[in-house]
Amino acid sequence: MNPITPKNIHRHELIGLNIEIVKSADPKIIGTKGIVIDETQHMFVIQSINNTETIAQKRIKIQKKICSFRFTLPTGELVDIEGSLLNSKSENRIKNIIRKRW
């Protein structure tokens, strides 16, 4: 399999990648960071890390279609993606070719 790049990120598994919410219809979740631990058709489940002294961790569910996400690739490169482009089952998204580039 090809290594994950900004051009082919939609064709790869997103679980395990670092993620940050950069835009959202819910302003309370903007800036949330963590690791994608699960994905459904319409949601990401993120293991978030609070930037406090206690470093509390919690799992949160984020709707894909109302957010824009910033993923950190294994190479350290940052990629911003509109959630609406990822709003499908991961197995279907990996099979389909998305013509629109971000």
KEZA-239490 format. One record per residue: x, z, y of N, C-alpha, C in turn; residue number from 1; residue in one letter. Coordinates in steps of 0.001 Angstrom, whole numbers, plus 500000, padded with zeros to 6 digits. Example, Ala and Ser with C-alpha at 12.3 -4.5 7.8 and 13.67 -1.06 7.14 Angstrom:
<vextors>
VEXTOR    n.u    n.w    n.v   ca.u   ca.w   ca.v    c.u    c.w    c.v num residuo
VEXTOR 513190 507800 494310 512300 507800 495500 513200 507800 496700   1       A
VEXTOR 512850 507080 497750 513670 507140 498940 512900 507870 500030   2       S
</vextors>
This chain:
<vextors>
VEXTOR    n.u    n.w    n.v   ca.u   ca.w   ca.v    c.u    c.w    c.v num residuo
VEXTOR 500846 500000 498814 500000 500000 500000 500887 500000 501245   1       M
VEXTOR 500435 499329 502270 501186 499256 503520 501199 500606 504222   2       N
VEXTOR 502278 500891 504957 502296 502146 505726 501246 502107 506837   3       P
VEXTOR 500769 503264 507210 499730 503364 508229 500320 503078 509614   4       I
VEXTOR 499646 502193 510362 500069 501804 511709 498841 501821 512616   5       T
VEXTOR 499038 501709 513945 497877 501646 514843 496950 500468 514550   6       P
VEXTOR 497481 499372 514040 496662 498195 513778 495852 498298 512487   7       K
VEXTOR 496319 499115 511540 495606 499186 510267 495066 500579 509952   8       N
VEXTOR 495007 501461 510937 494565 502832 510695 493150 502881 510116   9       I
VEXTOR 492291 501954 510510 490916 501934 510000 490854 501585 508520  10       H
VEXTOR 491918 501054 507960 491964 500678 506554 492638 501741 505691  11       R
VEXTOR 492934 502880 506268 493614 503955 505554 492762 505213 505502  12       H
VEXTOR 493156 506093 504617 492532 507405 504512 492949 508238 505714  13       E
VEXTOR 491997 508911 506354 492277 509719 507546 492455 511197 507222  14       L
VEXTOR 492059 511592 506029 492214 512994 505634 493701 513330 505592  15       I
VEXTOR 494041 514438 506237 495426 514886 506291 496120 514562 507604  16       G
VEXTOR 495501 513696 508421 496104 513356 509712 495763 514405 510763  17       L
VEXTOR 496679 514609 511706 496398 515459 512859 495445 514709 513776  18       N
VEXTOR 494508 515432 514363 493478 514824 515191 493241 515686 516427  19       I
VEXTOR 492896 515015 517519 492504 515700 518748 491288 514973 519309  20       E
VEXTOR 490331 515724 519836 489153 515116 520459 489486 514908 521933  21       I
VEXTOR 489498 513632 522374 489872 513322 523755 488669 513039 524648  22       V
VEXTOR 487537 512620 524062 486286 512414 524802 485149 512855 523901  23       K
VEXTOR 484093 513370 524525 482941 513766 523738 481725 513931 524638  24       S
VEXTOR 480549 513722 524061 479306 514004 524769 479122 515512 524930  25       A
VEXTOR 479815 516298 524105 479796 517764 524192 481119 518215 524809  26       D
VEXTOR 481136 518557 526094 482397 518895 526756 483093 520131 526192  27       P
VEXTOR 482380 520979 525447 483000 522182 524891 484028 521876 523809  28       K
VEXTOR 483930 520717 523162 484850 520425 522063 486014 519526 522468  29       I
VEXTOR 486027 519042 523714 487141 518211 524176 488410 519046 524136  30       I
VEXTOR 489453 518461 523585 490731 519162 523466 490911 519876 522144  31       G
VEXTOR 489876 519903 521303 489998 520534 519992 491012 519765 519163  32       T
VEXTOR 491926 520499 518542 492973 519892 517717 492927 520483 516324  33       K
VEXTOR 493406 519729 515381 493466 520228 514018 493866 519144 513045  34       G
VEXTOR 493508 519364 511794 493818 518429 510723 492509 518023 510063  35       I
VEXTOR 492346 516723 509802 491153 516239 509112 491241 516699 507656  36       V
VEXTOR 490249 517504 507224 490263 517975 505838 489165 517334 504993  37       I
VEXTOR 488187 516701 505637 487142 515996 504909 486474 515010 505858  38       D
VEXTOR 485830 514010 505270 485155 512992 506068 483888 512575 505348  39       E
VEXTOR 482797 512490 506105 481554 511946 505581 481230 510703 506400  40       T
VEXTOR 480079 510115 506149 479700 508896 506861 479647 509114 508369  41       Q
VEXTOR 479137 510256 508813 478942 510476 510237 479769 511609 510821  42       H
VEXTOR 480572 512286 510008 481284 513465 510502 482695 513568 509962  43       M
VEXTOR 483533 514240 510771 484832 514718 510313 484720 516225 510160  44       F
VEXTOR 485357 516770 509140 485520 518216 509025 486982 518474 509377  45       V
VEXTOR 487172 519301 510409 488512 519546 510947 488866 521010 510766  46       I
VEXTOR 490071 521261 510265 490620 522619 510245 491285 522790 511598  47       Q
VEXTOR 490584 523473 512507 491085 523581 513873 492002 524788 514006  48       S
VEXTOR 492882 524717 514977 493796 525811 515279 493615 526149 516745  49       I
VEXTOR 493221 527378 517022 493087 527834 518403 494458 528179 518944  50       N
VEXTOR 494713 527839 520173 495993 528149 520805 495957 529531 521435  51       N
VEXTOR 495739 530537 520622 495730 531914 521101 496829 532681 520382  52       T
VEXTOR 497029 533904 520776 498065 534713 520150 497754 534996 518687  53       E
VEXTOR 496484 535076 518343 496113 535383 516960 496114 534144 516067  54       T
VEXTOR 496161 532969 516655 496155 531701 515909 495027 531695 514866  55       I
VEXTOR 493823 531880 515325 492662 531860 514425 492366 530422 514011  56       A
VEXTOR 492084 530233 512740 491739 528910 512239 490282 528905 511813  57       Q
VEXTOR 489623 527767 512022 488252 527621 511557 487973 526162 511261  58       K
VEXTOR 487002 525944 510400 486571 524590 510060 485386 524242 510937  59       R
VEXTOR 485461 523071 511537 484346 522617 512361 483968 521200 511953  60       I
VEXTOR 482694 520887 512112 482186 519545 511830 481970 518838 513157  61       K
VEXTOR 482503 517640 513258 482435 516858 514487 481758 515521 514178  62       I
VEXTOR 480730 515177 514948 480091 513871 514795 481041 512784 515285  63       Q
VEXTOR 481180 511736 514513 482082 510641 514866 481585 509852 516078  64       K
VEXTOR 480286 509524 516095 479785 508568 517077 479782 509081 518513  65       K
VEXTOR 479865 510393 518736 479812 510919 520102 481195 511248 520658  66       I
VEXTOR 482248 510925 519902 483603 511327 520314 484583 510164 520279  67       C
VEXTOR 485677 510361 520997 486870 509526 520862 487968 510439 520342  68       S
VEXTOR 488758 509915 519432 489747 510736 518755 491160 510210 518999  69       F
VEXTOR 492124 511113 518983 493534 510759 519030 494160 511246 517728  70       R
VEXTOR 494617 510291 516933 495263 510610 515669 496768 510552 515838  71       F
VEXTOR 497462 511430 515145 498921 511393 515098 499309 510832 513740  72       T
VEXTOR 499952 509681 513748 500371 509038 512512 501572 509768 511923  73       L
VEXTOR 501880 509542 510654 503059 510189 510049 504370 509864 510773  74       P
VEXTOR 504405 508739 511488 505598 508367 512241 505695 509109 513570  75       T
VEXTOR 504633 509846 513939 504591 510561 515208 503892 509785 516309  76       G
VEXTOR 503522 508554 516026 502843 507702 517000 501405 508169 517201  77       E
VEXTOR 500915 508115 518444 499555 508522 518768 498659 507298 518873  78       L
VEXTOR 497442 507402 518305 496486 506298 518319 495129 506844 518741  79       V
VEXTOR 494525 506256 519787 493189 506638 520239 492167 505672 519649  80       D
VEXTOR 491083 506234 519092 490048 505423 518457 488677 505964 518845  81       I
VEXTOR 487768 505059 519177 486373 505427 519417 485743 505803 518082  82       E
VEXTOR 485044 506911 518057 484412 507377 516834 483378 506421 516293  83       G
VEXTOR 482733 505664 517173 481714 504716 516709 482313 503650 515783  84       S
VEXTOR 483596 503341 515939 484259 502379 515054 484511 502961 513669  85       L
VEXTOR 484530 504284 513576 484787 504955 512302 483513 505487 511672  86       L
VEXTOR 482367 505241 512301 481101 505826 511875 480532 505091 510670  87       N
VEXTOR 481169 505261 509534 480695 504713 508260 481379 505496 507151  88       S
VEXTOR 480943 505266 505942 481586 505930 504809 483030 505458 504732  89       K
VEXTOR 483922 506376 504396 485345 506009 504377 485618 504900 503377  90       S
VEXTOR 484961 504920 502223 485211 503876 501229 484744 502515 501719  91       E
VEXTOR 483673 502459 502513 483209 501198 503086 484093 500761 504236  92       N
VEXTOR 484524 501704 505061 485386 501389 506200 486716 500800 505727  93       R
VEXTOR 487244 501321 504664 488523 500854 504150 488405 499423 503640  94       I
VEXTOR 487248 499068 503068 487043 497717 502543 486803 496686 503638  95       K
VEXTOR 486080 497075 504689 485680 496133 505738 486811 495875 506720  96       N
VEXTOR 486815 494702 507275 487774 494354 508315 487099 494562 509656  97       I
VEXTOR 487694 495395 510492 487177 495606 511839 487933 494664 512763  98       I
VEXTOR 487227 493768 513396 487876 492758 514219 488263 493291 515597  99       R
VEXTOR 487507 494248 516093 487790 494794 517435 488985 495741 517368 100       K
VEXTOR 489942 495538 518210 491108 496407 518269 490950 497359 519440 101       R
VEXTOR 491529 498529 519365 491413 499520 520417 492679 499655 521173 102       W
</vextors>
